[in-house]
Amino acid sequence: MKPPPQSILQVFQSRKMAALLLLGFASGLPLFLTSRTLQAWMTVEGIDLGAIGLFSLVGLPYSLKFLWSPLLDRYVPPFLGRRRGWLVVTQVGLTLAIAAMSLQQPSRALQWLAINAVIIAFFSASQDVAFDAYRIDVLETQELGAGAAIAVLGYRIALLVTGSLALILADRLPWQLVYLLLAGLMALSLLYTLWAPEPAIDRPPSTLLNAIVLPFQEFFQRSGWGRGVLILVFIVLYKLGDAFVNTMATPFLLQTGFTQADIGAIQGGMGLLATIVGALAGGAILSQIGIYRSLWIFGGLQAISNAMYFALAAVGQNYLLMVVAINVENFCAGLGTAAFVAFLMSLCNPLFSATQFALLSSLMAVSRDILVAPAGEIVKLTDWSSFFLLTLVAAVPGLLLLPWFAPWNGSPVRSIDPEDKPKI
């Protein structure tokens, strides 16, 4: 890999990297609109904590997107090429679906809110499929660290808008109007897509069967069945502890006594800034020590950082400790995300990067959207201190798998030749 300063300079000098920044923003914009920001809206409306926790299930499309990702590998829209064409389709759908949230009233018709949120999640997951494939195809091997970091930067800036600005606006405007304004912001992503360069590799698989079968066959041929299965289990578990914290952090802070403005400024503002700094630092460090060592170090820090929320739960409403807890946890999460995304990208072959990355990232979403669904019920059965202690325990299994497929002195084997594909 190239030295970190050169990689980071390329971020600001290359049209390719600038496109990743802007498209990363578009990719991150819808996420909180069906999770953390929506949870804040529901909490203010007096929705039961158990229902708020179960609402994580509206994110199922993020876990199931691999089911339709072969369509995005096989078929090419009649405009802008295989990757950018699908980005336009999904961004139009997102703009309309987010605007429809302005018609919802959580306290009166929770089921319609859930349906609308699922539609947003579907288009958002599909946009992620197209964007993930785009950045894998457009990046050279030596650019993975910088490319992962700059995409995370754009993604986190979007979360800063939807997690901080949205909450601050919600103290002054109706939530429905806030969502309508965010739909207008989503519409601007069409301009980013029109401007972004199309990857040089744009040859789809010859048949839909190939688009479905070859990505899985190639992955296991390259990794081996035993190592491949361990990788898939690891992807589910690596950020499980972090996912538990993210699911219930906003209800915890609100119930502890902090205002929406406090949370918007610190969690959505300073916290996401800490995540951005962590992601950029992670990309730079990764280029020096490698992906595998980064998974070890950053994963450990990501797990330990959850102890800050445990301390805040024990102390209670303490503004200074809230600032420290949110910033430490988010910085370490940014480090872990940079290593994790670069690792997933290294596992993909550009010929069918949409399907392979969709499968891998869908497994990551299993922990974020499904395994954490009982989080609200766990809090009700125990207390906040016990809950955050359990998040530390939840982070351990993923780290214990690292020696089997990501040895400290090893490095990933990436298939980058689109002609080097298995036969069926």
Legacy VTK file of the C-alpha trace (Angstrom):
# vtk DataFile Version 3.0
C-alpha trace
ASCII
DATASET POLYDATA
POINTS 424 float
0.000 0.000 0.000
0.997 3.611 -0.466
2.118 5.683 2.516
-0.763 7.275 4.405
0.021 10.946 3.587
0.058 10.214 -0.146
-3.181 8.227 0.090
-4.947 11.012 1.987
-3.697 13.671 -0.434
-5.176 11.633 -3.276
-8.547 11.895 -1.559
-8.582 15.634 -2.202
-6.863 15.604 -5.587
-8.673 12.799 -7.411
-12.113 13.055 -8.987
-12.528 9.364 -8.158
-12.043 9.985 -4.442
-14.229 13.095 -4.471
-16.985 10.999 -6.056
-16.617 8.414 -3.284
-16.990 11.188 -0.704
-20.215 12.505 -2.264
-21.711 9.097 -2.991
-20.771 7.979 0.529
-22.856 10.919 1.766
-25.799 9.776 -0.369
-25.389 6.223 0.927
-25.389 7.281 4.574
-28.280 9.750 4.389
-31.188 7.260 4.691
-29.770 5.038 7.472
-30.709 7.041 10.576
-34.068 7.926 9.020
-35.190 4.357 9.770
-33.117 3.830 12.930
-31.650 6.338 15.384
-33.434 9.486 14.205
-36.701 7.594 13.820
-36.196 6.193 17.342
-35.926 9.730 18.677
-39.182 10.692 16.946
-40.898 7.586 18.347
-39.539 8.203 21.868
-40.867 11.769 21.869
-44.245 10.420 20.682
-44.343 8.097 23.709
-43.958 4.795 21.840
-43.143 1.794 24.083
-39.436 0.906 24.414
-40.103 -2.668 23.349
-41.713 -1.450 20.130
-38.792 0.908 19.510
-36.369 -1.982 19.893
-38.424 -4.188 17.567
-38.405 -1.392 14.993
-34.833 -2.399 14.196
-36.512 -5.144 12.128
-37.558 -2.572 9.523
-33.903 -2.707 8.512
-34.268 -6.297 7.257
-33.619 -5.218 3.628
-30.042 -4.433 4.679
-29.681 -8.071 5.717
-31.490 -9.501 2.679
-30.089 -7.292 -0.090
-27.889 -10.114 -1.379
-31.110 -11.741 -2.668
-31.576 -9.123 -5.395
-27.969 -7.951 -5.772
-27.303 -10.366 -8.704
-29.821 -8.335 -10.706
-27.616 -5.261 -10.249
-24.582 -7.252 -11.397
-26.272 -8.835 -14.408
-28.472 -6.063 -15.844
-27.401 -2.624 -17.018
-29.890 0.306 -16.991
-30.168 2.118 -20.346
-28.356 5.145 -18.944
-25.070 5.921 -17.154
-23.710 2.357 -17.126
-24.090 -0.570 -14.757
-23.148 1.091 -11.478
-24.249 4.712 -11.861
-27.485 3.721 -13.621
-28.638 1.697 -10.626
-27.576 4.514 -8.298
-29.968 6.875 -10.101
-32.861 4.385 -9.886
-32.439 3.870 -6.139
-31.923 7.562 -5.388
-35.184 8.522 -7.099
-36.981 5.870 -5.036
-35.380 7.133 -1.829
-36.346 10.736 -2.490
-40.002 9.782 -2.880
-40.062 7.381 0.084
-38.412 9.845 2.495
-40.835 12.554 1.388
-43.706 10.174 2.181
-42.584 10.103 5.835
-43.891 13.665 6.110
-47.388 12.125 5.999
-46.835 9.767 8.952
-48.073 10.076 12.562
-46.338 7.470 14.797
-48.730 7.757 17.750
-51.789 7.096 15.566
-50.682 4.667 12.858
-47.475 2.883 13.817
-47.992 0.210 11.165
-47.930 2.746 8.314
-44.768 4.263 9.749
-43.202 0.790 9.751
-44.219 0.124 6.119
-42.812 3.477 4.996
-39.589 2.806 6.900
-39.233 -0.623 5.257
-39.606 0.967 1.799
-36.882 3.482 2.641
-34.683 0.657 3.922
-35.241 -1.320 0.709
-34.170 1.510 -1.584
-31.350 2.426 0.790
-30.048 -1.156 0.838
-30.262 -1.265 -2.971
-28.358 2.017 -3.229
-25.719 0.515 -0.933
-25.398 -2.480 -3.273
-24.773 -0.196 -6.242
-22.428 2.124 -4.338
-20.394 -0.659 -2.729
-19.922 -2.261 -6.133
-18.981 1.122 -7.599
-16.219 1.823 -5.077
-14.812 -1.707 -5.314
-14.702 -1.468 -9.106
-13.267 2.044 -9.238
-10.441 1.500 -6.704
-7.048 -0.063 -7.291
-5.725 -2.492 -4.677
-3.351 0.084 -3.179
-6.215 2.577 -2.845
-8.434 0.386 -0.635
-7.386 1.991 2.662
-7.847 5.572 1.468
-10.978 4.692 -0.508
-12.608 2.976 2.456
-11.782 5.931 4.713
-13.105 8.597 2.337
-16.328 6.649 1.701
-16.820 6.316 5.458
-16.123 10.055 5.768
-18.948 10.896 3.355
-21.213 8.339 5.012
-20.579 9.798 8.462
-21.088 13.369 7.316
-24.548 12.251 6.193
-25.147 10.737 9.630
-24.038 14.036 11.121
-26.835 15.716 9.162
-29.545 13.153 9.916
-28.426 12.476 13.483
-27.552 16.001 14.637
-29.162 18.594 12.408
-32.421 16.635 12.202
-32.725 16.447 15.991
-31.907 20.129 16.391
-34.486 21.048 13.744
-37.031 18.754 15.426
-36.933 21.002 18.506
-38.163 23.850 16.296
-40.116 22.175 13.483
-42.544 19.242 13.220
-40.833 15.936 12.523
-42.851 15.599 9.310
-41.332 18.799 7.928
-37.841 17.647 8.946
-38.249 14.481 6.858
-39.524 16.522 3.895
-36.398 18.715 4.030
-34.201 15.613 4.136
-35.996 14.249 1.067
-34.926 17.392 -0.788
-31.344 16.798 0.332
-31.576 13.216 -0.929
-32.634 14.506 -4.352
-29.283 16.311 -4.669
-27.512 12.931 -4.737
-28.615 12.560 -8.354
-26.159 15.320 -9.248
-23.300 13.465 -7.517
-24.069 10.339 -9.520
-24.194 12.182 -12.830
-20.755 13.692 -12.120
-19.014 10.545 -10.851
-16.755 8.633 -13.284
-17.894 5.178 -14.364
-15.474 2.325 -13.449
-13.316 0.953 -16.253
-14.511 -2.596 -15.523
-18.154 -2.734 -16.603
-18.668 -6.190 -18.078
-21.666 -7.913 -16.477
-21.878 -11.711 -16.121
-23.222 -13.321 -19.302
-26.324 -14.837 -17.680
-28.398 -14.347 -14.548
-27.398 -17.854 -13.437
-23.746 -16.832 -13.604
-24.534 -13.661 -11.660
-26.121 -15.778 -8.912
-23.773 -18.777 -8.735
-20.301 -17.494 -9.634
-19.952 -14.933 -6.794
-20.445 -17.632 -4.151
-18.377 -20.241 -5.956
-15.472 -17.863 -6.551
-15.479 -16.688 -2.920
-15.265 -20.209 -1.473
-12.742 -21.380 -4.090
-10.463 -18.518 -3.141
-10.993 -18.715 0.631
-11.588 -22.444 1.127
-14.762 -23.728 2.741
-13.551 -23.795 6.340
-11.944 -20.368 6.259
-14.819 -18.981 4.222
-17.418 -20.039 6.787
-15.346 -18.537 9.608
-15.144 -15.258 7.692
-18.932 -15.180 7.310
-19.497 -15.861 11.031
-16.914 -13.214 11.916
-18.696 -10.621 9.769
-21.908 -11.232 11.732
-20.191 -10.923 15.107
-17.416 -8.325 14.685
-19.573 -5.260 15.369
-22.292 -6.914 17.481
-21.356 -5.084 20.686
-21.241 -1.788 18.831
-24.636 -2.539 17.248
-26.264 -3.056 20.661
-24.981 0.334 21.823
-26.110 2.139 18.666
-29.605 0.644 18.834
-30.413 1.905 22.326
-28.062 4.878 22.798
-30.656 7.526 21.912
-33.461 6.156 24.153
-30.886 5.741 26.953
-29.717 9.344 26.707
-33.273 10.681 26.527
-34.399 8.640 29.538
-31.292 9.681 31.472
-32.477 13.284 31.192
-30.612 14.768 28.243
-32.621 16.850 25.758
-32.973 16.258 22.017
-30.799 19.330 21.435
-28.099 17.910 23.759
-28.137 14.600 21.927
-28.206 16.219 18.514
-25.225 18.434 19.327
-23.103 15.809 21.090
-24.131 12.406 19.744
-25.056 13.561 16.250
-22.463 16.351 16.130
-19.279 15.815 18.116
-19.770 12.046 18.190
-20.019 11.701 14.439
-17.078 14.058 14.025
-15.126 11.697 16.292
-16.221 8.797 14.056
-15.007 10.657 10.969
-11.635 11.353 12.584
-11.464 7.705 13.657
-12.246 6.471 10.143
-9.606 8.704 8.519
-7.048 7.771 11.163
-7.975 4.129 10.686
-7.439 4.361 6.927
-4.019 5.933 7.414
-2.903 3.442 10.088
-4.292 0.547 8.060
-2.019 1.402 5.133
0.949 1.027 7.475
0.093 -2.047 9.536
-2.217 -3.923 7.150
-5.856 -4.991 7.263
-5.490 -8.013 9.556
-3.591 -6.220 12.319
-6.066 -3.353 12.092
-8.932 -5.777 12.694
-7.225 -6.979 15.878
-6.290 -3.580 17.299
-9.327 -1.565 16.244
-11.733 -4.364 17.159
-10.319 -4.483 20.686
-10.583 -0.716 21.099
-14.121 -0.779 19.683
-15.168 -3.312 22.326
-13.488 -1.592 25.281
-14.998 1.771 24.362
-18.492 0.504 25.273
-17.399 0.675 28.903
-17.836 4.450 28.704
-21.602 4.023 28.332
-21.545 1.610 31.269
-19.884 4.327 33.345
-22.442 6.926 32.221
-25.310 4.585 33.141
-23.801 4.112 36.611
-23.254 7.848 37.221
-26.477 9.170 35.668
-27.057 12.578 34.078
-23.529 13.942 33.831
-22.958 16.189 30.809
-19.149 15.956 30.793
-19.175 12.157 31.032
-21.769 12.000 28.242
-19.455 14.025 25.980
-16.492 11.753 26.798
-18.500 8.530 26.417
-19.987 9.480 23.052
-16.703 10.720 21.592
-14.586 7.779 22.765
-17.121 5.213 21.567
-17.565 6.909 18.192
-13.838 7.396 17.585
-13.153 3.709 18.243
-16.149 2.725 16.102
-14.658 4.790 13.265
-11.362 2.944 13.575
-13.148 -0.413 13.487
-15.333 0.577 10.552
-12.362 1.620 8.396
-10.632 -1.726 8.942
-13.840 -3.701 8.529
-14.890 -2.026 5.262
-11.408 -2.400 3.756
-11.475 -6.076 4.760
-14.850 -6.646 3.081
-13.701 -4.847 -0.072
-10.570 -7.024 -0.225
-12.792 -10.119 -0.345
-14.601 -9.099 -3.572
-13.951 -9.817 -7.250
-14.842 -6.803 -9.476
-16.778 -8.987 -11.938
-19.539 -9.532 -9.389
-18.660 -7.079 -6.639
-22.321 -6.077 -6.146
-23.364 -9.596 -5.161
-20.281 -10.475 -3.112
-20.211 -7.247 -1.125
-23.991 -7.365 -0.690
-23.731 -10.833 0.824
-20.929 -9.809 3.138
-22.497 -6.532 4.232
-25.886 -8.247 4.624
-24.305 -10.537 7.170
-22.951 -7.462 8.957
-26.495 -6.074 9.009
-27.732 -9.259 10.703
-26.122 -8.114 13.955
-27.250 -4.507 13.490
-30.883 -5.246 12.600
-31.805 -8.738 13.820
-29.609 -9.885 16.703
-30.141 -6.563 18.495
-33.957 -6.640 18.153
-34.437 -7.793 21.801
-32.302 -4.885 23.078
-35.273 -2.913 24.417
-36.666 -5.968 26.215
-33.241 -6.674 27.749
-33.177 -3.156 29.196
-36.674 -3.604 30.610
-35.691 -6.910 32.242
-32.412 -5.609 33.691
-31.231 -2.001 33.729
-29.056 0.287 31.617
-25.827 -0.566 33.473
-26.327 -4.305 32.975
-27.249 -3.764 29.349
-24.038 -1.896 28.517
-22.023 -4.512 30.400
-23.594 -7.131 28.138
-22.473 -5.160 25.072
-18.874 -5.732 26.165
-19.500 -9.478 26.330
-21.194 -9.429 22.910
-18.031 -8.000 21.312
-15.786 -10.881 22.413
-16.833 -13.811 20.121
-15.952 -11.975 16.913
-12.475 -11.140 18.187
-11.877 -14.756 19.203
-12.286 -15.861 15.568
-9.471 -13.674 14.223
-6.570 -16.153 14.720
-8.238 -18.703 12.412
-8.598 -16.576 9.287
-6.819 -13.251 9.971
-3.465 -14.118 11.584
-1.478 -11.206 12.970
1.252 -11.533 10.324
-1.049 -12.453 7.426
-2.610 -10.406 4.627
-5.791 -10.788 2.539
-5.792 -12.499 -0.850
-7.814 -10.316 -3.217
-9.064 -11.506 -6.605
-8.787 -8.458 -8.859
-8.696 -10.063 -12.294
-12.232 -10.128 -13.698
-11.213 -12.820 -16.201
-10.046 -15.133 -13.396
-13.426 -16.652 -12.640
-14.611 -20.164 -11.825
-16.494 -22.352 -14.265
-19.969 -23.721 -13.690
LINES 1 425
424 0 1 2 3 4 5 6 7 8 9 10 11 12 13 14 15 16 17 18 19 20 21 22 23 24 25 26 27 28 29 30 31 32 33 34 35 36 37 38 39 40 41 42 43 44 45 46 47 48 49 50 51 52 53 54 55 56 57 58 59 60 61 62 63 64 65 66 67 68 69 70 71 72 73 74 75 76 77 78 79 80 81 82 83 84 85 86 87 88 89 90 91 92 93 94 95 96 97 98 99 100 101 102 103 104 105 106 107 108 109 110 111 112 113 114 115 116 117 118 119 120 121 122 123 124 125 126 127 128 129 130 131 132 133 134 135 136 137 138 139 140 141 142 143 144 145 146 147 148 149 150 151 152 153 154 155 156 157 158 159 160 161 162 163 164 165 166 167 168 169 170 171 172 173 174 175 176 177 178 179 180 181 182 183 184 185 186 187 188 189 190 191 192 193 194 195 196 197 198 199 200 201 202 203 204 205 206 207 208 209 210 211 212 213 214 215 216 217 218 219 220 221 222 223 224 225 226 227 228 229 230 231 232 233 234 235 236 237 238 239 240 241 242 243 244 245 246 247 248 249 250 251 252 253 254 255 256 257 258 259 260 261 262 263 264 265 266 267 268 269 270 271 272 273 274 275 276 277 278 279 280 281 282 283 284 285 286 287 288 289 290 291 292 293 294 295 296 297 298 299 300 301 302 303 304 305 306 307 308 309 310 311 312 313 314 315 316 317 318 319 320 321 322 323 324 325 326 327 328 329 330 331 332 333 334 335 336 337 338 339 340 341 342 343 344 345 346 347 348 349 350 351 352 353 354 355 356 357 358 359 360 361 362 363 364 365 366 367 368 369 370 371 372 373 374 375 376 377 378 379 380 381 382 383 384 385 386 387 388 389 390 391 392 393 394 395 396 397 398 399 400 401 402 403 404 405 406 407 408 409 410 411 412 413 414 415 416 417 418 419 420 421 422 423
